[in-house]
Structures are given as structure tokens and as C-alpha cells.
């Protein structure tokens, strides 16, 4: 499992969105780091009615992890405010709980152009470990695409149990999945369904 690359730290911060990548990340950490304390950080948005929180809750209920020590939920007005404030808030979170590191499930973009919304930072493989703002970050999936993530779901036998509980859509208004936003298109490209 990719999370084997993360040292067996005592306190690990995990960015959890309710999406396929962070859900797989939590699943893998539950297998590779059962003795680590997990501190979850979730960002949600007012402009979409904090839509992702119901998915995060369902995922956590399904996983039944007993090593979660705290779950911080931070609400932003919109996606732009989230991007603007998250680094400062991550630092406060790390300092508050004296965390050893933060991990996230960032992946590579698909090689095809799926339209507007592509995050160019995900076009090239970045280091698995980095130091930013005084925080050690691990990105164990940084060399994987959404198709690779779908393959990991199959290999671990969690495609039918965990995948349906996840959300990728970033639409502000229903219906969701909108099947039009970049994140819906990436999910469909990788998993063959929305």
C-alpha cells in the first residue's frame, strides 16, 4: 500500500474531503498505521450547503476507525476562500495537536483534457514528501491517476462498499453529481461512473 511510505508517526493529520482519494487514504492508513493517532481535517463550503459533510460522515461510519482522536471541520464561504486560507489553518491545526505530519490524497491529472477546472499543479509528479509552512506533508498518491485509484479500490475489495459513499462533484447547486464539472468528469474518467 502506498501509505507504507509514511513513517509510523504517533500523530498524523489527514485531509479528508469525502472524495475517492481521501477515502482510500483513510482506508490504507487504517491498515498500515493502526497504532497511529489520526487527526482529521475537513474543509466544507457554505456556497454548496456543506454538501461534502454528509459523505464524510457516511465514510467514517463505514470505516469504524478507533484511532481517530479529533476531527476538525472548517467552513469557508466558497472554494476561493478555502484555497486562500487553508495553509494558515493547516498550520494552526498541526500546532494545536502537535502533529508529526499531514497527509493528503492528491493525485495526478488524467492525461486527457477534460475541460475547464484542471489544476495544473497536478499535471506533473511532485515529491511524496515536502515541507511547507513548517509542516511535513506526505502525498502517497501523487504519482497515481484516478484510474489507478479505481484499481486500488478493486484490489482492496472496497469498490462496492466505500466508493458509493464518496463524492467528487464540486457543483454549487444540485443536481449532484452534475456530470459537468471537472471533478465529475475526472471521476467518470477513472471509475467509469459518477
C-alpha positions in Angstrom: 0.0 0.0 0.0 1.2 3.5 -0.8 0.8 4.7 2.8 3.6 2.3 3.8 5.9 5.1 2.7 4.7 7.2 5.7 6.8 6.6 8.8 4.9 5.2 11.8 4.4 8.5 13.4 2.4 8.8 16.6 0.2 11.7 15.4 -0.9 12.0 11.8 -3.1 14.7 10.4 -5.3 13.6 7.5 -7.0 15.9 5.0 -10.5 14.3 4.4 -12.9 15.7 1.8 -15.3 12.8 1.3 -13.8 12.1 -2.1 -12.4 8.9 -3.5 -8.8 9.8 -2.9 -9.0 10.8 0.8 -11.3 7.9 1.4 -8.8 5.4 0.0 -6.1 7.3 2.0 -8.0 6.7 5.3 -8.6 3.1 4.4 -4.9 2.5 3.7 -3.9 4.3 6.9 -6.2 2.1 8.9 -4.3 -0.9 7.6 -0.7 0.4 7.6 -0.9 2.7 10.7 -3.3 1.1 13.2 -1.3 2.4 16.1 -1.0 6.0 14.9 -3.4 8.6 16.2 -5.3 10.2 13.3 -6.4 13.8 13.4 -8.8 14.6 10.6 -9.2 18.0 8.9 -12.2 18.6 6.6 -13.0 21.8 4.7 -16.5 22.5 3.7 -18.2 25.3 1.8 -21.3 27.5 2.6 -21.9 28.1 -1.1 -22.8 24.4 -1.7 -24.5 23.9 1.6 -21.6 22.0 3.1 -22.5 19.2 0.7 -19.5 17.0 1.4 -20.0 16.6 5.1 -22.8 14.0 4.8 -20.4 11.9 2.7 -17.5 12.3 5.1 -19.9 11.1 7.9 -21.0 8.1 6.0 -17.4 7.1 5.2 -16.3 7.4 8.8 -19.3 5.3 9.9 -18.4 2.6 7.4 -14.7 2.6 8.3 -15.3 2.5 12.1 -11.7 3.6 12.9 -10.9 3.6 16.6 -7.7 5.6 16.3 -9.4 9.0 15.3 -8.6 11.4 18.1 -10.1 14.6 16.6 -12.0 15.8 13.6 -11.8 19.5 12.8 -14.4 20.8 10.3 -13.6 24.2 8.8 -16.2 26.1 6.8 -15.4 28.5 4.0 -17.7 30.9 2.1 -16.6 29.3 -1.2 -13.8 27.4 -2.9 -11.6 30.6 -3.4 -11.7 31.4 0.3 -10.8 27.8 1.1 -7.7 28.0 -1.1 -6.7 31.3 0.3 -7.0 30.3 4.0 -6.2 26.6 4.1 -2.4 26.9 4.5 -2.7 29.1 7.6 -5.4 26.8 9.0 -3.4 23.7 8.4 -0.6 25.2 10.4 -2.9 26.1 13.3 -4.2 22.5 13.2 -0.8 21.0 13.2 0.3 23.2 16.1 -2.9 22.7 18.1 -2.4 18.9 18.2 1.4 18.8 17.9 1.1 16.6 14.8 4.1 14.9 13.3 2.9 15.3 9.7 -0.1 15.9 7.4 -1.1 13.6 4.6 -3.4 14.1 1.7 -4.7 12.1 -1.2 -3.6 14.4 -4.1 -3.3 12.6 -7.4 -2.1 13.2 -10.9 -4.4 14.7 -13.5 -5.7 12.5 -16.3 -3.6 12.8 -19.5 -6.7 13.8 -21.5 -8.1 17.3 -21.4 -11.4 17.1 -19.5 -12.3 20.7 -19.9 -12.2 23.8 -17.6 -11.2 23.4 -14.0 -8.0 21.4 -14.4 -5.5 22.1 -11.6 -2.2 22.4 -13.5 -0.2 21.7 -10.3 -1.4 18.1 -10.7 0.0 17.7 -14.3 3.4 16.7 -13.1 4.6 14.3 -10.4 5.6 16.1 -7.2 7.6 14.8 -4.3 5.8 12.4 -2.0 7.3 14.3 1.0 7.6 18.0 1.2 8.0 20.8 3.8 5.6 23.7 3.5 4.9 26.4 6.1 6.7 24.4 8.8 4.6 21.3 8.1 5.8 17.9 6.8 3.3 16.8 4.2 3.1 13.3 2.6 1.2 12.7 -0.7 1.4 9.0 -1.2 -0.9 9.0 -4.3 0.9 11.9 -6.1 2.1 9.6 -8.9 -1.3 7.9 -9.4 -4.2 9.0 -11.6 -7.9 8.4 -10.8 -7.8 5.2 -12.9 -5.0 4.0 -10.5 -7.2 4.9 -7.6 -10.1 2.9 -9.0 -7.7 0.0 -9.4 -6.7 0.2 -5.7 -10.4 0.2 -4.8 -10.8 -3.1 -6.8 -7.6 -4.6 -5.4 -8.7 -3.9 -1.8 -12.2 -5.1 -2.3 -13.8 -1.8 -1.4 -15.3 -0.7 -4.7 -18.8 -1.8 -3.7 -18.6 -0.7 0.0 -16.7 2.6 0.1 -16.8 4.0 -3.5 -20.6 4.6 -3.4 -20.2 6.7 -0.2 -17.8 9.2 -1.8 -18.4 12.4 -3.7 -16.4 14.2 -6.3 -18.8 16.9 -7.6 -17.9 20.5 -6.9 -21.2 22.0 -8.3 -22.7 24.7 -6.1 -26.3 23.8 -7.0 -28.0 20.5 -7.4 -28.3 18.1 -9.1 -25.2 16.3 -7.8 -23.4 14.7 -9.4 -23.8 17.4 -12.0 -21.8 15.4 -14.6 -20.4 18.6 -16.0 -17.8 19.9 -13.5 -14.1 18.9 -13.9 -14.2 16.7 -10.8 -17.3 14.7 -12.1 -15.5 14.2 -15.4 -12.3 13.1 -13.7 -14.3 10.6 -11.6 -16.1 9.2 -14.6 -12.8 9.0 -16.5 -11.2 7.0 -13.7 -14.1 4.9 -12.4 -16.4 4.7 -15.4 -19.3 6.2 -13.3 -20.2 9.3 -11.5 
